[in-house]
Amino acid sequence: MSVRSWLFVPGDSERKLIKSLGNPADALILDLEDAVSDDRQTIAREMTGDFLINNSDRSRQKIWVRINPLDHEFALFDLAAVMPGVPDGIVLPKVYSAIEVNRLADFLSALEAREGLGIGSTKILSVAT
């Protein structure tokens, strides 16, 4: 399935998460970064993780997660919370070099092993600013 259209959905809005499933976008990006205030990060991680687990059929719509930047204290918590739900990919914002993308790949490999997934099965989309 090729991805032609993406819809960003705040990870802490139950109403928007539910509504997104009826959207014709090829892929959803569940946002844990800009769309979520710091005081709602824990709630957003829980809701996003549950959403991924409860929507495992990705034949019509892929589900990606935009985490916080790797230099932010929330990033590893984001990854640990969403990987049990097997996201199709991780969107890494505010990338300054390939070192960060490689570091994310290492983190994902460890979490994929923890979840019994194929190493390298989670795609990475980096957003350089």
C-alpha positions in Angstrom: 0.0 0.0 0.0 1.5 3.3 -1.0 0.9 6.3 1.3 -0.4 9.4 -0.5 -2.0 11.3 2.3 -1.3 11.7 6.0 -3.6 13.0 8.8 -2.1 14.3 12.0 -4.2 13.4 15.1 -3.5 14.6 18.6 -2.6 11.6 20.8 -4.5 12.9 23.7 -7.9 13.5 22.1 -10.2 10.4 22.3 -12.8 12.1 20.0 -10.3 12.9 17.3 -8.7 9.5 17.5 -12.0 7.8 17.0 -13.0 10.2 14.2 -9.7 9.6 12.4 -10.6 6.0 11.6 -13.3 7.2 9.3 -11.0 9.6 7.5 -9.9 8.5 3.9 -6.2 9.4 4.6 -3.9 6.5 3.8 -2.0 7.0 7.1 -2.6 8.5 10.5 0.2 10.2 12.4 -0.7 10.0 16.1 1.1 13.1 17.5 2.8 13.0 20.9 4.9 16.2 20.2 3.5 19.6 19.2 -0.2 18.7 19.5 0.1 17.6 23.2 0.9 19.9 26.1 3.6 18.7 28.6 1.0 18.1 31.3 -0.9 15.7 29.1 2.0 13.6 27.8 1.3 10.6 30.1 -2.3 10.6 29.1 -1.4 10.9 25.4 1.0 8.0 25.6 -1.6 5.8 27.2 -4.3 6.7 24.7 -2.0 6.4 21.7 -0.7 3.0 22.9 -4.3 1.7 23.4 -5.4 3.1 20.1 -2.6 1.2 18.3 -3.4 -2.1 20.1 -7.1 -1.8 19.4 -6.6 -1.0 15.7 -4.2 -3.7 14.6 -5.8 -4.1 11.1 -3.6 -1.8 9.0 -4.8 -3.0 5.6 -6.7 0.2 4.9 -4.9 2.8 6.9 -1.3 2.8 8.3 -0.7 4.2 11.8 2.5 6.1 12.6 3.5 8.0 15.8 5.3 11.3 16.0 7.4 11.2 19.1 9.1 14.0 20.9 12.6 14.9 19.6 15.4 12.6 20.8 17.0 15.4 22.8 13.8 15.8 24.8 13.2 13.8 28.0 9.9 12.5 26.7 11.3 10.6 23.7 12.2 7.3 25.3 9.0 7.2 27.3 7.1 7.8 24.0 8.8 4.9 22.3 8.4 2.5 25.3 4.7 3.3 25.4 3.8 2.9 21.8 5.9 -0.1 20.6 3.7 -2.7 22.2 1.0 -1.4 19.7 3.3 -2.1 16.7 3.1 1.3 14.9 3.9 1.1 11.2 6.5 3.8 11.7 7.9 6.5 13.9 8.1 10.2 12.9 11.2 11.8 14.4 10.9 15.6 14.5 13.6 18.2 14.7 16.4 16.1 13.3 19.8 17.8 13.0 21.9 14.9 11.8 22.0 11.3 10.7 23.3 10.4 14.1 19.9 11.0 15.6 18.2 8.8 13.0 20.7 6.0 13.7 20.2 6.4 17.4 16.5 6.0 16.9 17.1 2.9 14.8 19.1 1.4 17.7 16.3 2.2 20.2 13.7 0.7 17.9 15.8 -2.5 17.4 15.9 -3.0 21.2 12.1 -2.3 21.5 11.3 -4.5 18.5 13.3 -7.4 20.2 11.3 -6.8 23.4 8.0 -7.0 21.5 9.0 -10.0 19.4 8.9 -8.0 16.2 11.3 -8.3 13.3 14.3 -6.1 13.8 14.0 -3.1 11.4 10.3 -3.6 10.8 9.3 -0.2 12.2 9.9 2.5 9.6 11.4 5.9 10.4 10.4 9.2 8.9 12.7 12.0 9.9 11.7 15.6 9.8 14.7 17.9 9.4 14.1 21.5 10.4 
